[in-house]
Amino acid sequence: MKTVDALGTYCPVPLQLLDRALARAGEGEVVALLADDPLIEVDLPAWCHETGHRLMALRRDGDEWQGLVRRRRR
């Protein structure tokens, strides 16, 4: 599983980095996103809904978030 470390960045950078990683991922592959932007709680589910990728999990650990996103089928 690939991991995108977007810690220390703010919207829209975490989603841009995730988008690049998913573009290089194979169909159905899961990519982890690490972020500390508090808006990721709202932005990541909305972005997944808009792009067709599947949000598998989103959990908070202190000030950090970890999201697991499965790449959509083409």
KOLGU-4560 file (N, C-alpha, C; in nm, 3 decimals, padded with zeros to 5 digits):
<recs>
<n_xx: 00.085 n_yy: -00.118 n_zz: 00.000 ca_xx: 00.000 ca_yy: 00.000 ca_zz: 00.000 c_xx: 00.089 c_yy: 00.124 c_zz: 00.000 mol: A seq: 1 type: MET>
<n_xx: 00.056 n_yy: 00.217 n_zz: -00.087 ca_xx: 00.129 ca_yy: 00.343 ca_zz: -00.093 c_xx: 00.075 c_yy: 00.436 c_zz: 00.015 mol: A seq: 2 type: LYS>
<n_xx: 00.163 n_yy: 00.523 n_zz: 00.066 ca_xx: 00.124 ca_yy: 00.622 ca_zz: 00.165 c_xx: 00.162 c_yy: 00.760 c_zz: 00.116 mol: A seq: 3 type: THR>
<n_xx: 00.067 n_yy: 00.852 n_zz: 00.123 ca_xx: 00.089 ca_yy: 00.992 ca_zz: 00.088 c_xx: 00.102 c_yy: 01.068 c_zz: 00.220 mol: A seq: 4 type: VAL>
<n_xx: 00.219 n_yy: 01.125 n_zz: 00.244 ca_xx: 00.243 ca_yy: 01.203 ca_zz: 00.365 c_xx: 00.219 c_yy: 01.350 c_zz: 00.335 mol: A seq: 5 type: ASP>
<n_xx: 00.102 n_yy: 01.399 n_zz: 00.375 ca_xx: 00.066 ca_yy: 01.538 ca_zz: 00.351 c_xx: 00.069 c_yy: 01.618 c_zz: 00.482 mol: A seq: 6 type: ALA>
<n_xx: 00.138 n_yy: 01.565 n_zz: 00.582 ca_xx: 00.148 ca_yy: 01.636 ca_zz: 00.710 c_xx: 00.216 c_yy: 01.770 c_zz: 00.690 mol: A seq: 7 type: LEU>
<n_xx: 00.161 n_yy: 01.873 n_zz: 00.754 ca_xx: 00.218 ca_yy: 02.007 ca_zz: 00.742 c_xx: 00.168 c_yy: 02.086 c_zz: 00.623 mol: A seq: 8 type: GLY>
<n_xx: 00.076 n_yy: 02.028 n_zz: 00.545 ca_xx: 00.019 ca_yy: 02.100 ca_zz: 00.431 c_xx: -00.129 c_yy: 02.125 c_zz: 00.455 mol: A seq: 9 type: THR>
<n_xx: -00.183 n_yy: 02.219 n_zz: 00.383 ca_xx: -00.324 ca_yy: 02.255 ca_zz: 00.400 c_xx: -00.393 c_yy: 02.256 c_zz: 00.264 mol: A seq: 10 type: TYR>
<n_xx: -00.524 n_yy: 02.252 n_zz: 00.270 ca_xx: -00.610 ca_yy: 02.247 ca_zz: 00.153 c_xx: -00.564 c_yy: 02.349 c_zz: 00.049 mol: A seq: 11 type: CYS>
<n_xx: -00.550 n_yy: 02.307 n_zz: -00.073 ca_xx: -00.591 ca_yy: 02.182 ca_zz: -00.136 c_xx: -00.478 c_yy: 02.080 c_zz: -00.152 mol: A seq: 12 type: PRO>
<n_xx: -00.362 n_yy: 02.107 n_zz: -00.093 ca_xx: -00.243 ca_yy: 02.024 ca_zz: -00.118 c_xx: -00.262 c_yy: 01.876 c_zz: -00.083 mol: A seq: 13 type: VAL>
<n_xx: -00.320 n_yy: 01.839 n_zz: 00.034 ca_xx: -00.335 ca_yy: 01.696 ca_zz: 00.062 c_xx: -00.412 c_yy: 01.621 c_zz: -00.047 mol: A seq: 14 type: PRO>
<n_xx: -00.518 n_yy: 01.680 n_zz: -00.097 ca_xx: -00.598 ca_yy: 01.614 ca_zz: -00.200 c_xx: -00.526 c_yy: 01.613 c_zz: -00.335 mol: A seq: 15 type: LEU>
<n_xx: -00.447 n_yy: 01.714 n_zz: -00.362 ca_xx: -00.368 ca_yy: 01.715 ca_zz: -00.486 c_xx: -00.263 c_yy: 01.603 c_zz: -00.483 mol: A seq: 16 type: GLN>
<n_xx: -00.197 n_yy: 01.587 n_zz: -00.369 ca_xx: -00.098 ca_yy: 01.480 ca_zz: -00.356 c_xx: -00.163 c_yy: 01.343 c_zz: -00.367 mol: A seq: 17 type: LEU>
<n_xx: -00.279 n_yy: 01.328 n_zz: -00.304 ca_xx: -00.353 ca_yy: 01.202 ca_zz: -00.311 c_xx: -00.397 c_yy: 01.173 c_zz: -00.454 mol: A seq: 18 type: LEU>
<n_xx: -00.444 n_yy: 01.275 n_zz: -00.523 ca_xx: -00.488 ca_yy: 01.258 ca_zz: -00.661 c_xx: -00.373 c_yy: 01.209 c_zz: -00.749 mol: A seq: 19 type: ASP>
<n_xx: -00.255 n_yy: 01.265 n_zz: -00.732 ca_xx: -00.137 ca_yy: 01.221 ca_zz: -00.809 c_xx: -00.103 c_yy: 01.075 c_zz: -00.779 mol: A seq: 20 type: ARG>
<n_xx: -00.108 n_yy: 01.039 n_zz: -00.652 ca_xx: -00.075 ca_yy: 00.900 ca_zz: -00.614 c_xx: -00.178 c_yy: 00.803 c_zz: -00.671 mol: A seq: 21 type: ALA>
<n_xx: -00.305 n_yy: 00.840 n_zz: -00.667 ca_xx: -00.409 ca_yy: 00.751 ca_zz: -00.720 c_xx: -00.400 c_yy: 00.740 c_zz: -00.872 mol: A seq: 22 type: LEU>
<n_xx: -00.353 n_yy: 00.845 n_zz: -00.938 ca_xx: -00.337 ca_yy: 00.841 ca_zz: -01.084 c_xx: -00.231 c_yy: 00.739 c_zz: -01.123 mol: A seq: 23 type: ALA>
<n_xx: -00.133 n_yy: 00.718 n_zz: -01.036 ca_xx: -00.026 ca_yy: 00.621 ca_zz: -01.063 c_xx: -00.059 c_yy: 00.482 c_zz: -01.008 mol: A seq: 24 type: ARG>
<n_xx: -00.163 n_yy: 00.471 n_zz: -00.929 ca_xx: -00.199 ca_yy: 00.343 ca_zz: -00.867 c_xx: -00.279 c_yy: 00.258 c_zz: -00.965 mol: A seq: 25 type: ALA>
<n_xx: -00.278 n_yy: 00.129 n_zz: -00.941 ca_xx: -00.357 ca_yy: 00.038 ca_zz: -01.022 c_xx: -00.503 c_yy: 00.040 c_zz: -00.979 mol: A seq: 26 type: GLY>
<n_xx: -00.590 n_yy: -00.007 n_zz: -01.066 ca_xx: -00.732 ca_yy: -00.011 ca_zz: -01.033 c_xx: -00.755 c_yy: -00.094 c_zz: -00.907 mol: A seq: 27 type: GLU>
<n_xx: -00.833 n_yy: -00.040 n_zz: -00.816 ca_xx: -00.865 ca_yy: -00.111 ca_zz: -00.693 c_xx: -00.759 c_yy: -00.102 c_zz: -00.585 mol: A seq: 28 type: GLY>
<n_xx: -00.645 n_yy: -00.041 n_zz: -00.616 ca_xx: -00.538 ca_yy: -00.028 ca_zz: -00.516 c_xx: -00.578 c_yy: 00.072 c_zz: -00.409 mol: A seq: 29 type: GLU>
<n_xx: -00.534 n_yy: 00.046 n_zz: -00.286 ca_xx: -00.564 ca_yy: 00.135 ca_zz: -00.173 c_xx: -00.442 c_yy: 00.223 c_zz: -00.146 mol: A seq: 30 type: VAL>
<n_xx: -00.467 n_yy: 00.352 n_zz: -00.127 ca_xx: -00.363 ca_yy: 00.448 ca_zz: -00.094 c_xx: -00.399 c_yy: 00.513 c_zz: 00.039 mol: A seq: 31 type: VAL>
<n_xx: -00.301 n_yy: 00.521 n_zz: 00.129 ca_xx: -00.321 ca_yy: 00.584 ca_zz: 00.259 c_xx: -00.281 c_yy: 00.731 c_zz: 00.250 mol: A seq: 32 type: ALA>
<n_xx: -00.358 n_yy: 00.816 n_zz: 00.316 ca_xx: -00.328 ca_yy: 00.958 ca_zz: 00.323 c_xx: -00.308 c_yy: 00.997 c_zz: 00.469 mol: A seq: 33 type: LEU>
<n_xx: -00.194 n_yy: 01.058 n_zz: 00.499 ca_xx: -00.168 ca_yy: 01.113 ca_zz: 00.631 c_xx: -00.178 c_yy: 01.264 c_zz: 00.621 mol: A seq: 34 type: LEU>
<n_xx: -00.259 n_yy: 01.325 n_zz: 00.706 ca_xx: -00.280 ca_yy: 01.470 ca_zz: 00.700 c_xx: -00.308 c_yy: 01.524 c_zz: 00.839 mol: A seq: 35 type: ALA>
<n_xx: -00.271 n_yy: 01.650 n_zz: 00.858 ca_xx: -00.305 ca_yy: 01.716 ca_zz: 00.985 c_xx: -00.388 c_yy: 01.842 c_zz: 00.962 mol: A seq: 36 type: ASP>
<n_xx: -00.435 n_yy: 01.861 n_zz: 00.841 ca_xx: -00.528 ca_yy: 01.969 ca_zz: 00.809 c_xx: -00.665 c_yy: 01.928 c_zz: 00.864 mol: A seq: 37 type: ASP>
<n_xx: -00.720 n_yy: 02.002 n_zz: 00.961 ca_xx: -00.848 ca_yy: 01.960 ca_zz: 01.020 c_xx: -00.963 c_yy: 01.954 c_zz: 00.920 mol: A seq: 38 type: PRO>
<n_xx: -00.953 n_yy: 02.024 n_zz: 00.808 ca_xx: -01.061 ca_yy: 02.022 ca_zz: 00.709 c_xx: -01.066 c_yy: 01.891 c_zz: 00.630 mol: A seq: 39 type: LEU>
<n_xx: -00.964 n_yy: 01.805 n_zz: 00.646 ca_xx: -00.963 ca_yy: 01.679 ca_zz: 00.572 c_xx: -01.083 c_yy: 01.593 c_zz: 00.611 mol: A seq: 40 type: ILE>
<n_xx: -01.133 n_yy: 01.612 n_zz: 00.732 ca_xx: -01.249 ca_yy: 01.536 ca_zz: 00.778 c_xx: -01.370 c_yy: 01.559 c_zz: 00.688 mol: A seq: 41 type: GLU>
<n_xx: -01.382 n_yy: 01.678 n_zz: 00.635 ca_xx: -01.493 ca_yy: 01.714 ca_zz: 00.546 c_xx: -01.451 c_yy: 01.699 c_zz: 00.399 mol: A seq: 42 type: VAL>
<n_xx: -01.329 n_yy: 01.746 n_zz: 00.369 ca_xx: -01.283 ca_yy: 01.751 ca_zz: 00.231 c_xx: -01.262 c_yy: 01.613 c_zz: 00.168 mol: A seq: 43 type: ASP>
<n_xx: -01.204 n_yy: 01.518 n_zz: 00.242 ca_xx: -01.174 ca_yy: 01.388 ca_zz: 00.183 c_xx: -01.300 c_yy: 01.311 c_zz: 00.145 mol: A seq: 44 type: LEU>
<n_xx: -01.401 n_yy: 01.299 n_zz: 00.233 ca_xx: -01.523 ca_yy: 01.230 ca_zz: 00.189 c_xx: -01.590 c_yy: 01.297 c_zz: 00.069 mol: A seq: 45 type: PRO>
<n_xx: -01.593 n_yy: 01.430 n_zz: 00.068 ca_xx: -01.656 ca_yy: 01.502 ca_zz: -00.043 c_xx: -01.577 c_yy: 01.480 c_zz: -00.172 mol: A seq: 46 type: ALA>
<n_xx: -01.445 n_yy: 01.482 n_zz: -00.164 ca_xx: -01.360 ca_yy: 01.463 ca_zz: -00.282 c_xx: -01.378 c_yy: 01.321 c_zz: -00.336 mol: A seq: 47 type: TRP>
<n_xx: -01.384 n_yy: 01.222 n_zz: -00.247 ca_xx: -01.404 ca_yy: 01.084 ca_zz: -00.292 c_xx: -01.539 c_yy: 01.070 c_zz: -00.362 mol: A seq: 48 type: CYS>
<n_xx: -01.641 n_yy: 01.129 n_zz: -00.306 ca_xx: -01.774 ca_yy: 01.124 ca_zz: -00.367 c_xx: -01.771 c_yy: 01.187 c_zz: -00.507 mol: A seq: 49 type: HIS>
<n_xx: -01.702 n_yy: 01.299 n_zz: -00.518 ca_xx: -01.696 ca_yy: 01.372 ca_zz: -00.645 c_xx: -01.614 c_yy: 01.298 c_zz: -00.751 mol: A seq: 50 type: GLU>
<n_xx: -01.507 n_yy: 01.231 n_zz: -00.710 ca_xx: -01.416 ca_yy: 01.168 ca_zz: -00.806 c_xx: -01.448 c_yy: 01.021 c_zz: -00.832 mol: A seq: 51 type: THR>
<n_xx: -01.529 n_yy: 00.960 n_zz: -00.747 ca_xx: -01.563 ca_yy: 00.819 ca_zz: -00.767 c_xx: -01.470 c_yy: 00.722 c_zz: -00.697 mol: A seq: 52 type: GLY>
<n_xx: -01.368 n_yy: 00.774 n_zz: -00.626 ca_xx: -01.283 ca_yy: 00.687 ca_zz: -00.547 c_xx: -01.360 c_yy: 00.649 c_zz: -00.419 mol: A seq: 53 type: HIS>
<n_xx: -01.323 n_yy: 00.535 n_zz: -00.359 ca_xx: -01.398 ca_yy: 00.487 ca_zz: -00.242 c_xx: -01.320 c_yy: 00.514 c_zz: -00.114 mol: A seq: 54 type: ARG>
<n_xx: -01.380 n_yy: 00.589 n_zz: -00.024 ca_xx: -01.321 ca_yy: 00.613 ca_zz: 00.107 c_xx: -01.345 c_yy: 00.489 c_zz: 00.193 mol: A seq: 55 type: LEU>
<n_xx: -01.236 n_yy: 00.419 n_zz: 00.225 ca_xx: -01.245 ca_yy: 00.295 ca_zz: 00.302 c_xx: -01.247 c_yy: 00.322 c_zz: 00.451 mol: A seq: 56 type: MET>
<n_xx: -01.172 n_yy: 00.423 n_zz: 00.494 ca_xx: -01.165 ca_yy: 00.456 ca_zz: 00.636 c_xx: -01.110 c_yy: 00.597 c_zz: 00.651 mol: A seq: 57 type: ALA>
<n_xx: -01.149 n_yy: 00.662 n_zz: 00.759 ca_xx: -01.094 ca_yy: 00.792 ca_zz: 00.796 c_xx: -01.096 c_yy: 00.797 c_zz: 00.947 mol: A seq: 58 type: LEU>
<n_xx: -00.976 n_yy: 00.803 n_zz: 01.004 ca_xx: -00.971 ca_yy: 00.805 ca_zz: 01.150 c_xx: -00.874 c_yy: 00.912 c_zz: 01.197 mol: A seq: 59 type: ARG>
<n_xx: -00.902 n_yy: 00.961 n_zz: 01.316 ca_xx: -00.821 ca_yy: 01.067 ca_zz: 01.375 c_xx: -00.739 c_yy: 01.009 c_zz: 01.489 mol: A seq: 60 type: ARG>
<n_xx: -00.614 n_yy: 01.050 n_zz: 01.497 ca_xx: -00.526 ca_yy: 01.012 ca_zz: 01.606 c_xx: -00.458 c_yy: 01.140 c_zz: 01.654 mol: A seq: 61 type: ASP>
<n_xx: -00.513 n_yy: 01.200 n_zz: 01.757 ca_xx: -00.463 ca_yy: 01.330 ca_zz: 01.803 c_xx: -00.494 c_yy: 01.436 c_zz: 01.700 mol: A seq: 62 type: GLY>
<n_xx: -00.390 n_yy: 01.503 n_zz: 01.652 ca_xx: -00.408 ca_yy: 01.608 ca_zz: 01.551 c_xx: -00.390 c_yy: 01.556 c_zz: 01.409 mol: A seq: 63 type: ASP>
<n_xx: -00.365 n_yy: 01.427 n_zz: 01.396 ca_xx: -00.341 ca_yy: 01.370 ca_zz: 01.263 c_xx: -00.457 c_yy: 01.282 c_zz: 01.219 mol: A seq: 64 type: GLU>
<n_xx: -00.476 n_yy: 01.279 n_zz: 01.088 ca_xx: -00.580 ca_yy: 01.197 ca_zz: 01.025 c_xx: -00.514 c_yy: 01.095 c_zz: 00.934 mol: A seq: 65 type: TRP>
<n_xx: -00.575 n_yy: 00.977 n_zz: 00.928 ca_xx: -00.533 ca_yy: 00.878 ca_zz: 00.828 c_xx: -00.657 c_yy: 00.837 c_zz: 00.751 mol: A seq: 66 type: GLN>
<n_xx: -00.649 n_yy: 00.853 n_zz: 00.620 ca_xx: -00.756 ca_yy: 00.810 ca_zz: 00.532 c_xx: -00.707 c_yy: 00.697 c_zz: 00.443 mol: A seq: 67 type: GLY>
<n_xx: -00.793 n_yy: 00.602 n_zz: 00.416 ca_xx: -00.763 ca_yy: 00.493 ca_zz: 00.322 c_xx: -00.860 c_yy: 00.506 c_zz: 00.206 mol: A seq: 68 type: LEU>
<n_xx: -00.804 n_yy: 00.519 n_zz: 00.086 ca_xx: -00.886 ca_yy: 00.543 ca_zz: -00.033 c_xx: -00.854 c_yy: 00.437 c_zz: -00.138 mol: A seq: 69 type: VAL>
<n_xx: -00.961 n_yy: 00.372 n_zz: -00.187 ca_xx: -00.944 ca_yy: 00.272 ca_zz: -00.294 c_xx: -00.968 c_yy: 00.340 c_zz: -00.428 mol: A seq: 70 type: ARG>
<n_xx: -00.872 n_yy: 00.319 n_zz: -00.519 ca_xx: -00.881 ca_yy: 00.379 ca_zz: -00.652 c_xx: -01.001 c_yy: 00.322 c_zz: -00.727 mol: A seq: 71 type: ARG>
<n_xx: -01.072 n_yy: 00.408 n_zz: -00.793 ca_xx: -01.190 ca_yy: 00.367 ca_zz: -00.869 c_xx: -01.150 c_yy: 00.283 c_zz: -00.990 mol: A seq: 72 type: ARG>
<n_xx: -01.245 n_yy: 00.208 n_zz: -01.039 ca_xx: -01.226 ca_yy: 00.134 ca_zz: -01.163 c_xx: -01.240 c_yy: 00.231 c_zz: -01.279 mol: A seq: 73 type: ARG>
<n_xx: -01.172 n_yy: 00.206 n_zz: -01.387 ca_xx: -01.179 ca_yy: 00.298 ca_zz: -01.502 c_xx: -01.303 c_yy: 00.280 c_zz: -01.581 mol: A seq: 74 type: ARG>
</recs>
